[in-house]
Amino acid sequence: MKRTPVWLRSFACKVLLASCCMTAFFVAVEGVAVFAEDRGPAQRVVQGKVVDAGGAPIKGAVVYLKDGRSLSVKSFFSDDAGGYRFGQLSPNTDYEIWAESDGKKSAVKTISSFDSKSLFNINLKVDK
């Protein structure tokens, strides 16, 4: 019976080791992809400015964000530049947003759960 040369056995071991490593790598990569899908879609942010009829920013206006699911309402006071920001919003929920200042109210804007954007820039105009 003929013996297998040492270099051939060594080569066969290296090929077997390389194929095991590649299999482990591809299983790990697939696991990471599945984990990323399990986290769900990214959360959303809505931001913008509250302005008057002339386009000037309104400081201290109250911006309301109503959750369409639980009907809870969050509020935010606009900053010196009229800016506001709501973060960590669920992508699976509809929202309504509006602003009030000095007894006047802006139009109500809707953010739909069907909109796939993660960042919404919505300016709210309050006629004074």
All heavy atoms as an XYZ file, in Angstrom:
974
protein
N       0.840     -1.169      0.000
C       0.000      0.000      0.000
C       0.891      1.240      0.000
O       1.865      1.311      0.730
C      -0.899     -0.034      1.233
C      -1.786      1.124      1.256
S      -3.307      0.943      2.117
C      -2.943      0.690      3.761
N       0.515      2.205     -0.787
C       1.312      3.404     -0.981
C       0.926      4.437      0.073
O      -0.241      4.654      0.357
C       1.032      3.938     -2.374
C       2.025      4.916     -2.858
C       1.729      5.202     -4.310
C       2.757      6.130     -4.855
N       2.475      6.508     -6.204
N       1.916      5.090      0.661
C       1.677      6.112      1.680
C       1.469      7.473      1.025
O       2.084      7.791      0.020
C       2.866      6.203      2.627
C       2.990      4.949      3.478
C       3.960      5.148      4.564
N       3.428      6.172      5.461
C       4.029      6.580      6.554
N       5.171      6.077      6.892
N       3.510      7.494      7.313
N       0.595      8.286      1.646
C       0.342      9.637      1.151
C       1.510     10.518      1.568
O       1.930     10.504      2.727
C      -0.965     10.192      1.750
O      -2.011      9.271      1.508
C      -1.310     11.540      1.182
N       2.030     11.300      0.643
C       3.159     12.180      1.002
C       2.758     13.183      2.094
O       1.614     13.598      2.202
C       3.482     12.904     -0.296
C       2.806     12.147     -1.384
C       1.691     11.405     -0.751
N       3.715     13.572      2.902
C       3.493     14.493      4.016
C       2.971     15.832      3.525
O       2.062     16.412      4.109
C       4.798     14.674      4.826
C       4.650     15.738      5.878
C       5.236     13.364      5.436
N       3.518     16.329      2.446
C       3.085     17.643      1.941
C       1.629     17.618      1.511
O       0.912     18.599      1.668
C       3.985     18.118      0.795
C       3.879     17.290     -0.459
C       4.637     16.231     -0.799
C       2.940     17.465     -1.509
N       4.245     15.709     -2.004
C       3.188     16.459     -2.461
C       1.905     18.358     -1.756
C       2.446     16.324     -3.633
C       1.186     18.229     -2.919
C       1.448     17.215     -3.844
N       1.142     16.465      1.016
C      -0.255     16.353      0.598
C      -1.178     16.318      1.808
O      -2.239     16.941      1.818
C      -0.447     15.107     -0.272
C      -1.817     14.947     -0.917
C      -2.148     16.163     -1.779
C      -1.871     13.678     -1.745
N      -0.762     15.603      2.850
C      -1.562     15.582      4.082
C      -1.609     16.973      4.707
O      -2.646     17.427      5.178
C      -0.981     14.573      5.069
C      -1.391     13.153      4.761
C      -0.947     12.217      5.813
N       0.489     11.963      5.592
C       1.304     11.394      6.443
N       0.855     11.002      7.616
N       2.560     11.206      6.160
N      -0.491     17.674      4.700
C      -0.432     19.022      5.246
C      -1.347     19.974      4.463
O      -2.074     20.775      5.043
C       1.008     19.520      5.210
O       1.074     20.859      5.624
N      -1.305     19.836      3.132
C      -2.165     20.659      2.282
C      -3.637     20.366      2.533
O      -4.456     21.278      2.647
C      -1.810     20.418      0.807
C      -2.662     21.188     -0.151
C      -2.491     22.554     -0.307
C      -3.665     20.551     -0.876
C      -3.286     23.276     -1.176
C      -4.465     21.263     -1.745
C      -4.276     22.631     -1.900
N      -3.984     19.103      2.655
C      -5.373     18.709      2.918
C      -5.852     19.261      4.257
O      -7.002     19.720      4.386
C      -5.511     17.190      2.879
N      -5.002     19.233      5.261
C      -5.370     19.800      6.574
C      -5.597     21.311      6.483
O      -6.524     21.836      7.083
C      -4.280     19.488      7.595
S      -4.248     17.762      8.106
N      -4.765     21.989      5.722
C      -4.914     23.439      5.564
C      -6.206     23.788      4.827
O      -6.905     24.737      5.172
C      -3.710     24.029      4.838
C      -2.461     24.026      5.680
C      -1.263     24.551      4.923
C      -0.011     24.459      5.775
N       1.180     24.850      5.041
N      -6.550     23.001      3.798
C      -7.793     23.227      3.057
C      -8.989     22.997      3.970
O      -9.946     23.774      3.977
C      -7.856     22.319      1.803
C      -9.246     22.322      1.189
C      -6.812     22.748      0.791
N      -8.942     21.936      4.775
C     -10.037     21.638      5.708
C     -10.181     22.751      6.743
O     -11.295     23.202      7.031
C      -9.781     20.290      6.383
C     -10.847     19.822      7.352
C     -12.178     19.625      6.625
C     -10.411     18.539      8.025
N      -9.056     23.213      7.286
C      -9.080     24.294      8.271
C      -9.632     25.582      7.650
O     -10.466     26.273      8.249
C      -7.676     24.536      8.818
C      -7.543     25.655      9.850
C      -8.381     25.332     11.087
C      -6.097     25.875     10.217
N      -9.224     25.911      6.428
C      -9.703     27.119      5.763
C     -11.203     27.049      5.494
O     -11.928     28.026      5.687
C      -8.949     27.337      4.454
N     -11.688     25.900      5.071
C     -13.128     25.779      4.808
C     -13.931     25.880      6.098
O     -15.016     26.462      6.118
C     -13.440     24.486      4.055
O     -13.128     23.365      4.852
N     -13.418     25.333      7.205
C     -14.108     25.478      8.503
C     -14.160     26.944      8.932
O     -15.181     27.423      9.422
C     -13.414     24.636      9.564
S     -13.652     22.865      9.363
N     -13.030     27.642      8.748
C     -12.993     29.072      9.121
C     -13.970     29.885      8.277
O     -14.664     30.765      8.794
C     -11.574     29.612      8.970
S     -10.442     28.995     10.214
N     -14.030     29.611      6.984
C     -14.944     30.349      6.111
C     -16.393     30.063      6.480
O     -17.228     30.969      6.498
C     -14.676     30.004      4.645
C     -13.370     30.586      4.131
S     -13.047     30.187      2.415
C     -14.394     30.998      1.608
N     -16.696     28.830      6.788
C     -18.063     28.478      7.203
C     -18.432     29.225      8.476
O     -19.521     29.798      8.574
C     -18.188     26.957      7.414
O     -17.841     26.290      6.198
C     -19.592     26.579      7.832
N     -17.528     29.235      9.451
C     -17.799     29.944     10.706
C     -17.989     31.436     10.454
O     -18.875     32.073     11.034
C     -16.654     29.717     11.685
N     -17.192     32.015      9.558
C     -17.303     33.434      9.242
C     -18.666     33.760      8.630
O     -19.339     34.696      9.039
C     -16.181     33.845      8.275
C     -16.324     35.240      7.753
C     -16.003     36.327      8.547
C     -16.791     35.474      6.465
C     -16.142     37.616      8.069
C     -16.927     36.758      5.983
C     -16.603     37.837      6.784
N     -19.100     32.961      7.651
C     -20.373     33.234      6.986
C     -21.562     33.013      7.913
O     -22.548     33.731      7.843
C     -20.504     32.419      5.703
C     -19.620     32.923      4.600
C     -18.642     32.115      4.045
C     -19.743     34.220      4.127
C     -17.820     32.586      3.041
C     -18.931     34.707      3.122
C     -17.955     33.882      2.574
N     -21.465     32.066      8.818
C     -22.530     31.863      9.808
C     -22.599     33.068     10.738
O     -23.684     33.559     11.062
C     -22.305     30.547     10.596
C     -23.201     30.477     11.812
C     -22.540     29.356      9.687
N     -21.437     33.588     11.146
C     -21.413     34.762     12.029
C     -21.972     35.994     11.328
O     -22.742     36.758     11.911
C     -19.985     35.029     12.502
N     -21.607     36.198     10.064
C     -22.103     37.355      9.313
C     -23.617     37.269      9.152
O     -24.330     38.254      9.302
C     -21.400     37.458      7.937
C     -22.102     38.445      7.030
C     -19.950     37.853      8.136
N     -24.132     36.101      8.855
C     -25.571     35.928      8.715
C     -26.273     36.192     10.044
O     -27.329     36.802     10.083
C     -25.892     34.520      8.224
C     -27.359     34.313      7.952
C     -27.653     32.932      7.390
O     -26.823     32.405      6.639
O     -28.723     32.409      7.722
N     -25.666     35.780     11.141
C     -26.242     36.031     12.465
C     -26.327     37.513     12.773
O     -27.299     37.990     13.346
N     -25.304     38.278     12.380
C     -25.319     39.724     12.592
C     -26.425     40.364     11.769
O     -27.141     41.244     12.235
C     -23.941     40.335     12.247
C     -24.004     41.846     12.209
C     -22.898     39.866     13.237
N     -26.611     39.908     10.532
C     -27.660     40.459      9.679
C     -29.041     40.179     10.260
O     -29.911     41.044     10.255
C     -27.550     39.884      8.266
N     -29.243     38.980     10.783
C     -30.526     38.647     11.397
C     -30.749     39.496     12.630
O     -31.836     39.997     12.876
C     -30.585     37.134     11.736
C     -31.773     36.817     12.612
C     -30.627     36.326     10.464
N     -29.692     39.710     13.429
C     -29.807     40.551     14.618
C     -30.186     41.975     14.242
O     -31.025     42.596     14.874
C     -28.493     40.555     15.409
C     -28.494     41.480     16.578
C     -29.217     41.169     17.718
C     -27.793     42.672     16.546
C     -29.232     42.033     18.797
C     -27.805     43.532     17.615
C     -28.523     43.204     18.752
N     -29.593     42.504     13.181
C     -29.907     43.866     12.739
C     -31.363     43.972     12.320
O     -32.018     44.976     12.574
C     -28.986     44.280     11.597
N     -31.903     42.943     11.673
C     -33.307     42.969     11.264
C     -34.224     42.904     12.480
O     -35.295     43.486     12.488
C     -33.600     41.799     10.329
C     -32.979     41.935      8.965
C     -33.170     40.691      8.119
O     -33.929     39.796      8.540
O     -32.559     40.621      7.049
N     -33.813     42.193     13.531
C     -34.640     42.046     14.725
C     -34.800     43.354     15.490
O     -35.758     43.533     16.219
C     -34.054     40.991     15.665
C     -34.241     39.576     15.139
O     -35.064     39.405     14.206
O     -33.576     38.658     15.646
N     -33.849     44.266     15.331
C     -33.944     45.529     16.052
C     -35.090     46.385     15.551
O     -35.559     47.256     16.247
C     -32.642     46.320     15.916
C     -31.508     45.734     16.691
C     -30.329     46.627     16.669
N     -29.988     46.939     15.289
C     -29.085     47.828     14.938
N     -28.437     48.487     15.835
N     -28.825     48.049     13.663
N     -35.536     46.147     14.356
C     -36.635     46.916     13.802
C     -36.143     48.183     13.146
O     -34.956     48.491     13.142
N     -37.065     48.937     12.589
C     -36.682     50.154     11.884
C     -36.180     51.233     12.848
O     -36.500     51.223     14.030
C     -37.975     50.578     11.189
C     -39.061     49.845     11.875
C     -38.462     48.640     12.527
N     -35.408     52.138     12.307
C     -34.851     53.216     13.121
C     -35.949     54.139     13.622
O     -37.007     54.267     13.008
C     -33.856     54.014     12.282
N     -35.674     54.776     14.754
C     -36.643     55.721     15.291
C     -36.594     57.009     14.490
O     -35.639     57.279     13.765
C     -36.355     55.967     16.759
C     -36.566     54.704     17.573
C     -36.433     54.948     19.047
O     -35.850     55.929     19.478
N     -36.957     54.049     19.834
N     -37.647     57.804     14.628
C     -37.777     59.002     13.821
C     -37.601     60.259     14.664
O     -37.765     60.245     15.877
C     -39.137     59.025     13.138
C     -39.327     57.823     12.235
C     -40.529     57.914     11.365
N     -41.775     57.890     12.105
C     -42.960     57.986     11.545
N     -43.083     58.108     10.255
N     -44.046     57.952     12.267
N     -37.314     61.358     13.966
C     -37.137     62.676     14.579
C     -37.976     63.666     13.792
O     -38.008     63.625     12.566
C     -35.655     63.109     14.551
C     -35.494     64.539     15.020
C     -34.802     62.160     15.371
N     -38.667     64.551     14.513
C     -39.362     65.658     13.859
C     -38.807     66.947     14.452
O     -38.655     67.074     15.667
C     -40.905     65.563     13.985
C     -41.351     65.587     15.417
C     -41.587     66.665     13.207
N     -38.468     67.878     13.575
C     -37.908     69.155     14.002
C     -38.333     70.238     13.037
O     -38.827     69.953     11.950
C     -36.385     69.074     14.073
C     -35.741     68.817     12.726
C     -34.249     68.565     12.841
O     -33.733     68.255     13.905
N     -33.544     68.719     11.729
N     -38.147     71.457     13.446
C     -38.495     72.566     12.577
C     -38.482     73.870     13.331
O     -37.881     73.988     14.394
N     -39.200     74.852     12.781
C     -39.278     76.183     13.388
C     -40.729     76.615     13.469
O     -41.553     76.244     12.637
C     -38.498     77.196     12.565
C     -37.014     77.002     12.625
C     -36.296     78.146     11.962
C     -34.807     77.953     12.138
N     -34.065     79.167     11.887
N     -40.992     77.437     14.463
C     -42.289     78.093     14.588
C     -42.076     79.531     14.147
O     -41.193     80.231     14.661
C     -42.815     78.044     16.038
C     -44.177     78.703     16.123
C     -42.867     76.608     16.544
N     -42.864     79.961     13.155
C     -42.709     81.302     12.600
C     -44.056     82.017     12.569
O     -45.115     81.382     12.601
C     -42.101     81.251     11.174
C     -40.685     80.685     11.197
C     -42.971     80.453     10.234
N     -43.980     83.349     12.478
C     -45.213     84.132     12.346
C     -45.547     84.305     10.864
O     -44.863     83.761      9.996
C     -45.099     85.471     13.083
C     -44.012     86.382     12.520
O     -43.534     86.148     11.384
O     -43.641     87.348     13.214
N     -46.586     85.067     10.576
C     -47.056     85.251      9.192
C     -45.971     85.848      8.293
O     -45.915     85.566      7.101
C     -48.302     86.126      9.163
N     -45.074     86.651      8.876
C     -44.000     87.266      8.103
C     -42.758     86.397      7.992
O     -41.780     86.799      7.376
N     -42.765     85.226      8.616
C     -41.614     84.323      8.560
C     -40.613     84.521      9.672
O     -39.577     83.860      9.700
N     -40.911     85.436     10.625
C     -39.998     85.656     11.754
C     -40.188     84.555     12.792
O     -41.313     84.123     13.050
C     -40.263     87.022     12.385
N     -39.096     84.088     13.408
C     -39.207     83.022     14.403
C     -39.966     83.486     15.645
O     -39.882     84.651     16.038
C     -37.761     82.680     14.745
C     -36.949     83.830     14.293
C     -37.706     84.507     13.200
N     -40.705     82.580     16.252
C     -41.445     82.874     17.473
C     -40.789     82.124     18.623
O     -40.775     80.891     18.655
C     -42.925     82.455     17.355
C     -43.602     83.179     16.203
C     -43.650     82.716     18.665
C     -45.037     82.731     15.953
N     -40.244     82.896     19.563
C     -39.616     82.316     20.745
C     -40.701     81.992     21.777
O     -41.627     82.773     21.984
C     -38.621     83.312     21.343
C     -38.001     82.857     22.628
C     -37.113     83.919     23.237
C     -36.600     83.470     24.574
N     -35.744     84.480     25.217
N     -40.593     80.826     22.410
C     -41.497     80.468     23.494
C     -42.858     79.946     23.069
O     -43.744     79.761     23.912
N     -43.055     79.676     21.789
C     -44.313     79.067     21.349
C     -44.344     77.636     21.863
O     -43.309     76.988     22.008
C     -44.406     79.080     19.828
N     -45.529     77.138     22.162
C     -45.660     75.762     22.627
C     -45.971     74.877     21.423
O     -46.945     75.106     20.710
C     -46.775     75.624     23.682
C     -46.850     74.182     24.181
C     -46.549     76.582     24.837
N     -45.106     73.892     21.191
C     -45.297     72.938     20.100
C     -45.813     71.640     20.712
O     -45.235     71.115     21.658
C     -43.981     72.685     19.335
C     -44.203     71.728     18.183
C     -43.382     73.998     18.841
N     -46.931     71.154     20.175
C     -47.553     69.936     20.686
C     -47.361     68.802     19.688
O     -47.513     68.992     18.485
C     -49.048     70.155     20.903
C     -49.362     71.171     21.968
C     -49.647     72.486     21.628
C     -49.369     70.818     23.307
C     -49.944     73.430     22.592
C     -49.666     71.756     24.287
C     -49.950     73.056     23.931
O     -50.228     73.980     24.893
N     -47.078     67.608     20.206
C     -46.956     66.400     19.398
C     -47.887     65.349     20.005
O     -47.685     64.910     21.130
C     -45.520     65.881     19.386
C     -45.278     64.648     18.537
C     -45.318     65.014     17.055
C     -43.956     63.999     18.886
N     -48.920     64.984     19.238
C     -49.915     64.024     19.720
C     -49.661     62.663     19.088
O     -49.609     62.534     17.872
C     -51.320     64.508     19.366
C     -52.427     63.610     19.859
C     -53.781     64.198     19.490
C     -54.918     63.312     19.889
N     -56.209     63.864     19.455
N     -49.530     61.663     19.934
C     -49.322     60.275     19.524
C     -50.667     59.694     19.105
O     -51.615     59.697     19.879
C     -48.745     59.512     20.720
C     -48.467     58.054     20.455
O     -49.213     57.410     19.701
O     -47.494     57.546     21.039
N     -50.769     59.213     17.882
C     -52.036     58.700     17.367
C     -52.456     57.372     17.967
O     -53.601     56.972     17.855
N     -51.537     56.672     18.613
C     -51.850     55.382     19.204
C     -52.372     55.514     20.626
O     -53.447     55.056     20.960
C     -50.584     54.524     19.224
C     -50.827     53.118     18.797
C     -49.553     52.350     18.763
N     -49.339     51.904     17.395
C     -48.459     51.022     17.053
N     -47.659     50.509     17.943
N     -48.352     50.647     15.806
N     -51.568     56.128     21.481
C     -51.945     56.241     22.897
C     -52.674     57.546     23.189
O     -53.164     57.735     24.298
C     -50.700     56.154     23.777
O     -49.878     57.292     23.567
N     -52.708     58.438     22.220
C     -53.328     59.758     22.339
C     -52.639     60.644     23.376
O     -53.193     61.643     23.812
C     -54.827     59.644     22.640
C     -55.632     58.855     21.604
C     -57.099     58.796     22.012
C     -55.490     59.466     20.227
N     -51.414     60.273     23.768
C     -50.664     61.129     24.690
C     -50.112     62.320     23.909
O     -49.918     62.266     22.694
C     -49.525     60.352     25.347
O     -48.571     59.964     24.387
N     -49.864     63.408     24.630
C     -49.373     64.634     23.994
C     -48.086     65.067     24.683
O     -48.032     65.172     25.906
C     -50.429     65.763     24.076
C     -49.882     67.046     23.477
C     -51.715     65.345     23.393
N     -47.051     65.310     23.873
C     -45.794     65.876     24.361
C     -45.767     67.337     23.950
O     -46.383     67.719     22.957
C     -44.594     65.166     23.739
C     -44.467     63.714     24.100
C     -43.265     63.119     23.393
C     -43.169     61.639     23.647
N     -42.017     61.033     22.979
N     -45.034     68.149     24.707
C     -44.932     69.565     24.338
C     -43.484     70.025     24.444
O     -42.671     69.423     25.141
C     -45.833     70.423     25.218
O     -45.460     70.306     26.571
N     -43.197     71.114     23.739
C     -41.848     71.669     23.688
C     -41.982     73.169     23.480
O     -42.789     73.607     22.655
C     -41.084     71.041     22.518
C     -39.622     71.362     22.470
C     -38.697     70.527     23.051
C     -39.163     72.515     21.841
C     -37.338     70.812     23.004
C     -37.815     72.817     21.793
C     -36.907     71.953     22.374
N     -41.194     73.965     24.215
C     -41.170     75.418     24.001
C     -40.125     75.720     22.934
O     -38.986     75.262     23.029
C     -40.810     76.171     25.285
C     -41.898     76.172     26.300
C     -41.838     75.331     27.402
C     -42.999     77.003     26.161
C     -42.842     75.327     28.344
C     -44.015     77.003     27.095
C     -43.941     76.153     28.194
N     -40.497     76.493     21.932
C     -39.539     76.842     20.882
C     -38.426     77.711     21.459
O     -38.647     78.515     22.369
C     -40.247     77.554     19.722
O     -40.854     78.749     20.158
N     -37.225     77.531     20.920
C     -36.062     78.266     21.413
C     -36.011     79.681     20.826
O     -36.947     80.122     20.158
C     -34.778     77.483     21.140
C     -34.518     77.238     19.658
O     -35.074     77.964     18.805
O     -33.750     76.307     19.346
N     -34.902     80.380     21.056
C     -34.753     81.767     20.591
C     -34.914     81.905     19.083
O     -35.372     82.933     18.590
C     -33.386     82.328     20.995
C     -33.254     82.491     22.501
O     -34.291     82.485     23.195
O     -32.109     82.623     22.992
N     -34.521     80.869     18.335
C     -34.621     80.902     16.872
C     -35.929     80.285     16.387
O     -36.101     80.052     15.194
C     -33.436     80.166     16.258
N     -36.851     79.996     17.310
C     -38.130     79.393     16.952
C     -38.060     77.891     16.752
O     -39.040     77.269     16.358
N     -36.906     77.294     17.033
C     -36.699     75.876     16.768
C     -37.305     74.959     17.816
O     -37.453     75.316     18.981
N     -37.649     73.770     17.368
C     -38.131     72.704     18.251
C     -37.630     71.373     17.710
O     -37.202     71.273     16.556
C     -39.663     72.699     18.330
C     -40.322     72.221     17.068
C     -40.595     70.876     16.864
C     -40.641     73.112     16.039
C     -41.168     70.428     15.685
C     -41.219     72.671     14.863
C     -41.480     71.323     14.695
O     -42.029     70.873     13.529
N     -37.678     70.351     18.566
C     -37.230     69.012     18.151
C     -37.840     67.959     19.055
O     -37.823     68.087     20.270
C     -35.714     68.914     18.233
C     -35.149     67.593     17.758
C     -33.622     67.605     17.873
N     -33.025     66.506     17.175
C     -32.895     65.279     17.664
N     -33.338     64.999     18.875
N     -32.318     64.331     16.954
N     -38.398     66.920     18.433
C     -38.876     65.748     19.146
C     -38.123     64.549     18.581
O     -38.116     64.340     17.370
C     -40.383     65.529     18.941
C     -41.252     66.598     19.553
C     -41.729     67.645     18.780
C     -41.599     66.553     20.895
C     -42.536     68.621     19.328
C     -42.401     67.533     21.451
C     -42.869     68.571     20.674
N     -37.500     63.762     19.449
C     -36.737     62.605     19.006
C     -37.314     61.311     19.533
O     -38.265     61.302     20.317
N     -36.723     60.221     19.101
C     -37.089     58.871     19.524
C     -38.568     58.567     19.311
O     -39.245     58.047     20.179
C     -36.690     58.636     20.976
C     -35.202     58.752     21.205
C     -34.812     58.487     22.639
O     -35.642     58.492     23.527
N     -33.545     58.257     22.857
N     -39.061     58.916     18.132
C     -40.460     58.653     17.792
C     -40.573     57.301     17.104
O     -39.739     56.938     16.284
C     -41.000     59.745     16.877
C     -40.902     61.173     17.410
C     -41.428     62.153     16.378
C     -41.652     61.306     18.715
N     -41.616     56.586     17.416
C     -41.845     55.274     16.827
C     -42.162     55.399     15.340
O     -42.976     56.232     14.945
C     -43.005     54.579     17.531
O     -43.377     53.409     16.828
N     -41.574     54.542     14.511
C     -41.889     54.579     13.086
C     -43.246     53.948     12.776
O     -43.753     54.086     11.673
C     -40.757     53.776     12.450
C     -40.299     52.871     13.528
C     -40.501     53.606     14.818
N     -43.836     53.276     13.751
C     -45.102     52.566     13.534
C     -46.298     53.324     14.093
O     -47.348     52.726     14.326
C     -45.025     51.178     14.167
C     -43.883     50.368     13.616
O     -43.620     50.408     12.420
N     -43.190     49.651     14.454
N     -46.151     54.607     14.319
C     -47.204     55.408     14.926
C     -47.440     56.660     14.096
O     -46.499     57.254     13.586
C     -46.809     55.808     16.372
O     -46.549     54.616     17.121
C     -47.893     56.598     17.054
N     -48.703     57.059     13.978
C     -49.048     58.333     13.344
C     -48.967     59.426     14.410
O     -49.272     59.186     15.585
C     -50.463     58.295     12.781
C     -50.609     57.307     11.637
O     -49.616     57.047     10.949
O     -51.730     56.810     11.435
N     -48.578     60.628     13.998
C     -48.481     61.764     14.919
C     -49.164     62.973     14.317
O     -49.229     63.118     13.101
C     -47.017     62.120     15.201
C     -46.260     61.054     15.948
C     -45.509     60.103     15.274
C     -46.291     60.992     17.340
C     -44.817     59.114     15.952
C     -45.595     60.020     18.028
C     -44.859     59.089     17.328
O     -44.180     58.108     18.005
N     -49.646     63.850     15.200
C     -50.131     65.171     14.801
C     -49.276     66.193     15.525
O     -48.933     66.010     16.701
C     -51.597     65.353     15.188
C     -52.542     64.487     14.395
C     -54.001     64.710     14.780
O     -54.268     65.365     15.820
O     -54.869     64.232     14.044
N     -48.942     67.287     14.835
C     -48.110     68.322     15.432
C     -48.683     69.687     15.099
O     -49.180     69.909     13.988
C     -46.639     68.184     14.965
C     -45.735     69.133     15.748
C     -46.509     68.349     13.468
C     -44.268     68.828     15.612
N     -48.649     70.589     16.080
C     -49.104     71.959     15.889
C     -48.437     72.846     16.936
O     -47.830     72.348     17.886
C     -50.625     72.062     15.966
C     -51.204     71.844     17.333
C     -51.499     72.790     18.267
C     -51.552     70.587     17.933
N     -52.006     72.206     19.398
C     -52.055     70.857     19.214
C     -51.488     69.257     17.521
C     -52.478     69.855     20.094
C     -51.912     68.266     18.380
C     -52.409     68.567     19.643
N     -48.540     74.152     16.735
C     -47.951     75.117     17.666
C     -49.007     76.130     18.077
O     -49.954     76.403     17.330
C     -46.768     75.824     17.020
N     -48.820     76.676     19.283
C     -49.688     77.739     19.789
C     -48.830     78.833     20.406
O     -47.833     78.552     21.064
C     -50.664     77.188     20.834
C     -51.669     76.207     20.268
C     -52.656     75.701     21.314
O     -52.699     76.243     22.441
O     -53.389     74.748     20.998
N     -49.258     80.076     20.161
C     -48.572     81.223     20.736
C     -49.563     82.364     20.882
O     -50.265     82.702     19.915
C     -47.406     81.643     19.838
O     -46.748     82.781     20.362
N     -49.633     82.947     22.062
C     -50.518     84.083     22.342
C     -51.961     83.806     21.914
O     -52.614     84.661     21.295
C     -50.007     85.355     21.657
C     -48.675     85.823     22.232
O     -48.411     85.565     23.434
O     -47.902     86.444     21.488
N     -52.448     82.608     22.176
C     -53.830     82.270     21.871
C     -54.094     81.920     20.412
O     -55.217     81.606     20.041
N     -53.081     81.968     19.587
C     -53.225     81.616     18.170
C     -52.622     80.235     17.944
O     -51.661     79.839     18.597
C     -52.510     82.630     17.269
C     -52.973     84.060     17.451
C     -54.316     84.262     16.819
C     -54.684     85.755     16.939
N     -55.914     86.065     16.297
N     -53.187     79.526     16.964
C     -52.777     78.152     16.705
C     -52.392     77.977     15.230
O     -53.028     78.557     14.353
C     -53.938     77.211     17.063
C     -53.672     75.756     16.884
C     -54.894     74.932     17.338
C     -54.716     73.470     17.038
N     -55.849     72.648     17.435
N     -51.370     77.173     14.991
C     -50.979     76.853     13.613
C     -51.889     75.759     13.080
O     -52.668     75.155     13.819
C     -49.527     76.365     13.574
O     -49.437     75.061     14.121
N     -51.756     75.479     11.814
C     -52.459     74.338     11.228
C     -51.862     73.054     11.809
O     -50.687     73.003     12.160
C     -52.290     74.348      9.712
N     -52.684     72.023     11.906
C     -52.230     70.724     12.404
C     -51.627     69.948     11.237
O     -52.244     69.807     10.188
C     -53.403     69.933     13.034
C     -52.941     68.549     13.475
C     -54.003     70.705     14.199
N     -50.402     69.484     11.430
C     -49.705     68.680     10.417
C     -49.698     67.225     10.887
O     -49.647     66.946     12.078
C     -48.265     69.146     10.234
C     -48.109     70.629      9.939
C     -48.351     70.931      8.497
C     -48.181     72.410      8.244
N     -47.467     72.721      7.068
N     -49.727     66.300      9.931
C     -49.754     64.873     10.249
C     -48.477     64.199      9.775
O     -47.991     64.472      8.678
C     -50.966     64.197      9.575
O     -52.153     64.844     10.019
C     -51.039     62.724      9.915
N     -47.963     63.311     10.608
C     -46.824     62.472     10.255
C     -47.357     61.046     10.209
O     -47.805     60.515     11.220
C     -45.693     62.594     11.291
C     -45.222     64.040     11.368
C     -44.546     61.652     10.950
C     -44.338     64.329     12.552
N     -47.317     60.444      9.050
C     -47.907     59.118      8.843
C     -46.907     58.006      9.121
O     -45.718     58.123      8.807
C     -48.411     58.994      7.408
O     -48.835     57.671      7.152
N     -47.412     56.920      9.677
C     -46.561     55.751      9.897
C     -46.178     55.098      8.569
O     -45.241     54.310      8.510
C     -47.279     54.737     10.789
O     -48.491     54.325     10.197
N     -46.885     55.425      7.492
C     -46.571     54.870      6.180
C     -45.419     55.607      5.493
O     -44.885     55.129      4.506
C     -47.806     54.898      5.271
C     -48.879     53.966      5.743
C     -50.038     54.462      6.293
C     -48.724     52.596      5.648
C     -51.037     53.613      6.735
C     -49.706     51.731      6.087
C     -50.871     52.242      6.631
N     -45.055     56.778      6.018
C     -43.932     57.534      5.473
C     -42.642     56.919      6.007
O     -42.464     56.798      7.221
C     -44.039     59.004      5.874
C     -43.119     59.889      5.076
O     -42.060     59.409      4.631
O     -43.456     61.074      4.902
N     -41.756     56.522      5.141
C     -40.553     55.796      5.553
C     -39.399     56.703      5.984
O     -38.351     56.207      6.373
C     -40.085     54.892      4.414
O     -39.752     55.671      3.285
N     -39.581     58.016      5.939
C     -38.496     58.919      6.339
C     -38.206     58.764      7.830
O     -39.091     58.435      8.610
C     -38.871     60.374      6.061
C     -38.952     60.711      4.595
C     -39.077     62.204      4.360
C     -40.314     62.787      4.981
N     -40.566     64.171      4.602
N     -36.975     59.049      8.213
C     -36.629     59.028      9.638
C     -36.453     60.443     10.186
O     -36.412     60.628     11.392
C     -35.359     58.211      9.875
O     -34.279     58.764      9.163
N     -36.356     61.436      9.316
C     -36.211     62.829      9.749
C     -37.248     63.681      9.033
O     -37.326     63.686      7.806
C     -34.805     63.349      9.432
C     -34.543     64.813      9.761
C     -34.671     65.071     11.253
C     -33.166     65.228      9.275
N     -38.036     64.401      9.822
C     -39.074     65.291      9.285
C     -38.726     66.715      9.682
O     -38.504     66.997     10.852
C     -40.447     64.930      9.860
C     -40.944     63.585      9.438
C     -40.577     62.442     10.128
C     -41.776     63.457      8.331
C     -41.025     61.200      9.730
C     -42.244     62.220      7.941
C     -41.862     61.086      8.642
N     -38.681     67.614      8.708
C     -38.498     69.041      8.957
C     -39.834     69.721      8.679
O     -40.224     69.837      7.522
C     -37.406     69.636      8.079
C     -36.022     69.248      8.565
O     -35.673     69.549      9.703
N     -35.270     68.566      7.738
N     -40.506     70.150      9.736
C     -41.822     70.737      9.590
C     -41.818     72.117     10.249
O     -41.618     72.231     11.471
C     -42.906     69.846     10.240
C     -42.945     68.479      9.550
C     -44.264     70.526     10.162
C     -43.895     67.483     10.183
N     -42.039     73.148      9.446
C     -42.169     74.498      9.992
C     -43.655     74.788     10.226
O     -44.494     74.454      9.398
C     -41.576     75.528      9.034
C     -40.063     75.371      8.926
O     -39.410     74.926      9.859
N     -39.516     75.732      7.784
N     -43.934     75.382     11.368
C     -45.309     75.673     11.779
C     -45.515     77.167     11.795
O     -44.759     77.906     12.432
C     -45.562     75.066     13.163
C     -45.324     73.555     13.273
C     -45.310     73.109     14.718
C     -46.396     72.808     12.492
N     -46.526     77.640     11.073
C     -46.798     79.075     10.975
C     -47.993     79.450     11.845
O     -49.090     78.902     11.680
C     -47.077     79.465      9.524
C     -47.227     80.971      9.322
C     -47.090     81.358      7.873
C     -48.410     81.248      7.178
N     -48.417     81.837      5.838
N     -47.756     80.365     12.774
C     -48.807     80.867     13.655
C     -49.069     82.317     13.261
O     -48.183     83.166     13.355
C     -48.375     80.803     15.149
C     -49.445     81.380     16.045
C     -48.040     79.375     15.542
N     -50.268     82.587     12.790
C     -50.617     83.963     12.421
C     -50.921     84.742     13.676
O     -51.819     84.388     14.448
C     -51.835     83.971     11.478
C     -51.513     83.354     10.136
O     -50.370     83.502      9.670
O     -52.402     82.683      9.561
N     -50.177     85.824     13.888
C     -50.380     86.647     15.091
C     -51.197     87.872     14.769
O     -51.218     88.385     13.723
C     -49.050     87.061     15.683
C     -48.398     85.936     16.436
C     -47.238     86.471     17.222
C     -46.825     85.490     18.270
N     -45.839     85.979     19.171
